Amino acid sequence: MEKNTPELFLDLCEGDMLSFMGQSWRIVRCRGMGRCAKVYHAVSSEGGAQVAIKAFRREEKYRLVFIKEIRNLDAVYMSRHIASVLGSFTHKGHPCLLFELLEHNLKELHLKNAAGTEPDEPSCLSLYLIQNLLDDIMKCLQHVHARGWVHADLKPANVMWCAQEGCWKVIDFGHSFQEGHQDFSQIQSFCYQSPEAKTWNAFILQHSSAPRGRKLHDKPRSCTSAVDTWSVGCIAAGAFTGMKLYEQGDVTPGGCQQCRKDCETLKCECEPLIEAVIKQRPIDSHIPKIKDVIADLRDLLIQMLQCNPEVRPTASACLQHPFFTHKLKPSYKDLLLMPTRVLRLVNVTDSPSEDGTPDEFTDILKDLREECEKYGAVRKVVMPTDKENKDKAFVEFEDALDCEAAQRALVGRQFDGKPLLATFYPINDYRSQILGTGGGS
């Protein structure tokens, strides 16, 4: 039986060596395992480059899955919100894809966020994180859908954080299809399946053993890019509540009763559900105009989760929604949860531009650079002069992993007689911050 043949997966252990792309690579650990493949973290023995290896099963049908994923990725590449493919190779009969190494997926972020909460308390993300998450995924879908493709398997495990670029990226295009040319296979994962996907999947399951070439009757309409919008709505609602919006059997194939009857006087069943779960939380109390922010998020999710795919907004339309006009700021916890290659140090000193000499300012920058360069190459160290940031410094590293090492080592350390607070900092905000800085090195 297939389940008793684990050798069909590539089984690698920590320290194992592989050779490909003209280099030797050491396996660090297994990052995850799915039905089709295992994913490993590997590091180059020569230059120290770090990558993710997606090793597919050795059977012929999984070789075809490998080929399909390469084809799909080739059709949608050239977006910063899609994990970069670095190459492909075969190892012991296993086809392998090489990807950039990403920090963690959204599912893992929920677990990381839950570490500081009570056991029975839901692990809900901040509105700042949800806004950035939605913005990045929708920009990815805007790109994918503009090329006529559908991702068809969006879920927390397939949305990953890129610390190097400071943004979310989408992975796993193995179920993707060109709109209007849907494969005869099931799409989307449980709990993120749209009503029309459930209808399609039920039909595929019913006719999976039909002879090839046989004409199938009552075939449902092919799915469209609207299935992705539904999945993202479920992801965002789950991020807000800390729980899945729908369990496996909650969504009715073809839509709720009101929508299937096309009843104009009754709301889609998603509306009262979203109105009930998207409400003010204690963690949001510090946000200005919080009622407006919550109302806009609620409205956006109601639109995205309509049973009728034809009325769901496109990715481009979602990005124009008022929810994205709110200027939300990260909390201290957010800045610890989301690593980047920019380190923010607080309690560096009093404002050197006001109370110190130019030489003192230069000495502080030099000391900070020397300390941070113990952990990796530093691009720039800057110290703002505005009142809000007068006690802060921002250190931009070449590599996000070096920034993480510096953050772990420096937090709580004494600098100029004060305990340092060390967090990461959003790359886009840092780039804006540079424009108002007093100097750097």
Long-range contacts (C-beta under 8 A, 24 or more apart in sequence): 7-58, 8-57, 8-58, 8-59, 9-33, 9-37, 9-38, 9-55, 9-57, 10-38, 10-55, 10-58, 10-91, 10-92, 10-94, 10-96, 12-38, 12-40, 12-55, 17-45, 18-42, 18-53, 18-91, 20-87, 20-89, 20-91, 20-96, 20-98, 21-87, 21-89, 21-98, 23-47, 25-51, 25-53, 32-157, 36-62, 36-65, 36-174, 37-62, 41-101, 50-101, 50-401, 51-86, 51-98, 51-99, 51-100, 51-101, 52-98, 52-99, 52-100, 52-101, 52-102, 53-96, 53-97, 53-98, 53-99, 54-96, 54-97, 54-98, 54-99, 55-91, 55-94, 55-95, 55-96, 56-94, 56-95, 56-96, 56-97, 57-94, 58-92, 58-93, 58-94, 62-95, 63-95, 65-174, 66-95, 66-97, 67-95, 68-174, 69-97, 69-172, 69-173, 69-174, 70-97, 72-149, 72-173, 72-174, 72-176, 72-177, 73-173, 75-147, 75-149, 75-178, 76-143, 76-144, 76-147, 76-149, 76-173, 76-176, 78-143, 79-139, 79-140, 79-143, 79-144, 80-165, 80-167, 80-169, 81-136, 81-137, 81-139, 81-140, 81-143, 81-167, 81-168, 81-169, 81-170, 82-140, 82-143, 82-144, 82-169, 82-170, 82-171, 82-173, 83-160, 83-162, 83-169, 83-170, 83-171, 99-171, 100-162, 100-164, 102-160, 102-161, 102-162, 102-163, 102-169, 102-171, 103-160, 103-161, 103-162, 103-163, 103-339, 103-400, 104-160, 104-161, 105-156, 105-157, 105-158, 105-159, 105-160, 105-161, 105-171, 106-133, 106-156, 106-157, 106-159, 106-160, 106-161, 106-168, 106-235, 106-239, 107-155, 107-156, 107-157, 109-161, 109-337, 110-156, 110-239, 110-242, 112-337, 113-333, 113-337, 114-242, 116-333, 121-242, 122-241, 122-242, 122-243, 123-242, 124-239, 124-240, 124-241, 124-242, 124-281, 124-283, 125-239, 125-240, 125-242, 126-283, 126-284, 126-328, 126-330, 126-331, 126-333, 126-334, 127-240, 127-284, 127-287, 127-293, 127-297, 127-328, 128-328, 128-329, 128-330, 128-331, 128-334, 129-239, 129-330, 129-334, 129-337, 129-338, 130-236, 130-239, 130-240, 130-297, 131-323, 131-324, 131-326, 131-328, 132-168, 133-159, 133-168, 133-235, 133-236, 133-239, 134-232, 134-236, 134-300, 134-318, 134-323, 134-324, 135-319, 135-324, 136-167, 136-168, 136-169, 137-168, 137-170, 137-232, 137-235, 138-232, 138-315, 138-318, 138-319, 139-315, 139-319, 140-168, 140-169, 140-170, 141-225, 141-228, 141-229, 141-232, 141-315, 142-314, 142-315, 142-316, 142-319, 144-176, 144-225, 144-228, 145-179, 145-225, 145-228, 145-314, 145-315, 148-178, 148-179, 148-180, 149-176, 149-177, 149-178, 149-179, 150-176, 150-177, 150-178, 150-179, 150-223, 150-224, 150-225, 150-227, 150-228, 151-175, 151-176, 151-228, 152-176, 152-177, 152-187, 152-188, 152-197, 152-223, 152-227, 152-228, 153-187, 153-188, 153-189, 153-192, 153-231, 154-188, 154-192, 154-228, 154-231, 154-232, 154-235, 155-189, 155-191, 155-192, 155-231, 155-235, 156-235, 156-238, 159-235, 161-338, 161-339, 163-338, 163-339, 163-340, 163-341, 163-400, 163-401, 163-403, 163-404, 163-424, 164-340, 164-341, 164-399, 164-400, 165-427, 166-338, 166-340, 166-341, 166-342, 166-426, 166-427, 166-428, 167-427, 179-222, 179-224, 179-225, 180-222, 182-222, 182-223, 187-223, 187-227, 188-227, 188-231, 190-248, 191-234, 191-244, 191-245, 191-246, 191-247, 191-248, 192-230, 192-231, 192-234, 192-235, 193-227, 193-230, 193-231, 193-251, 194-223, 194-226, 194-227, 194-230, 194-231, 194-251, 194-309, 195-230, 195-251, 195-252, 195-253, 195-254, 195-255, 195-256, 195-259, 195-307, 195-309, 196-220, 196-221, 196-223, 196-226, 196-227, 196-254, 196-255, 196-309, 197-223, 197-227, 197-230, 198-251, 198-252, 198-253, 198-254, 199-253, 199-254, 202-253, 223-309, 224-309, 225-314, 225-315, 226-309, 226-310, 226-312, 227-309, 228-315, 229-304, 229-312, 229-313, 229-314, 229-315, 229-318, 230-304, 230-305, 230-309, 230-312, 232-304, 233-301, 233-304, 233-305, 234-305, 236-297, 236-301, 236-304, 237-274, 237-277, 237-278, 237-301, 237-305, 240-277, 240-278, 240-297, 241-277, 241-278, 245-273, 245-277, 245-305, 254-307, 255-307, 255-308, 256-307, 259-306, 259-307, 259-308, 260-307, 268-302, 268-305, 268-306, 268-307, 268-308, 269-307, 270-302, 270-305, 270-306, 270-307, 271-302, 274-298, 274-301, 274-302, 274-305, 275-302, 287-328, 289-326, 292-326, 293-323, 293-326, 293-328, 296-321, 296-322, 296-323, 296-326, 297-323, 299-323, 330-426, 332-423, 335-423, 335-424, 335-425, 336-423, 336-424, 338-424, 338-426, 339-400, 339-403, 339-404, 339-407, 339-424, 340-400, 340-403, 340-424, 340-425, 340-426, 340-427, 340-430, 341-396, 341-397, 341-398, 341-399, 341-400, 341-402, 341-403, 341-427, 342-394, 342-395, 342-396, 342-397, 342-403, 342-424, 342-425, 342-426, 342-427, 342-430, 343-372, 343-394, 343-395, 343-396, 343-397, 343-403, 343-406, 343-407, 343-410, 343-422, 343-423, 343-424, 343-425, 344-392, 344-393, 344-394, 344-422, 344-423, 344-424, 344-425, 345-392, 345-393, 345-394, 345-395, 345-410, 345-415, 345-420, 345-421, 345-422, 346-391, 346-392, 346-420, 346-421, 346-422, 346-423, 347-391, 347-415, 347-418, 347-419, 347-420, 347-421, 348-383, 348-391, 348-392, 348-393, 348-415, 348-416, 348-418, 348-420, 349-391, 349-415, 349-416, 349-418, 350-390, 350-391, 351-385, 351-387, 351-390, 351-391, 352-383, 353-385, 353-390, 353-438, 354-390, 361-438, 361-439, 362-441, 364-393, 364-416, 365-393, 365-439, 365-440, 365-441, 366-441, 367-415, 368-393, 368-395, 368-415, 369-395, 369-441, 371-410, 371-415, 372-397, 372-406, 372-410, 374-406, 374-409, 375-402, 375-403, 375-405, 375-406, 375-409, 376-401, 376-402, 376-403, 376-405, 376-406, 377-402, 380-440, 380-441, 381-440, 381-441, 382-433, 382-434, 382-437, 382-439, 382-440, 383-437, 383-438, 383-439, 383-440, 384-433, 384-436, 384-437, 384-438, 385-436, 385-437, 385-438, 385-439, 386-436, 389-433, 394-425, 394-430, 394-433, 394-437, 396-430
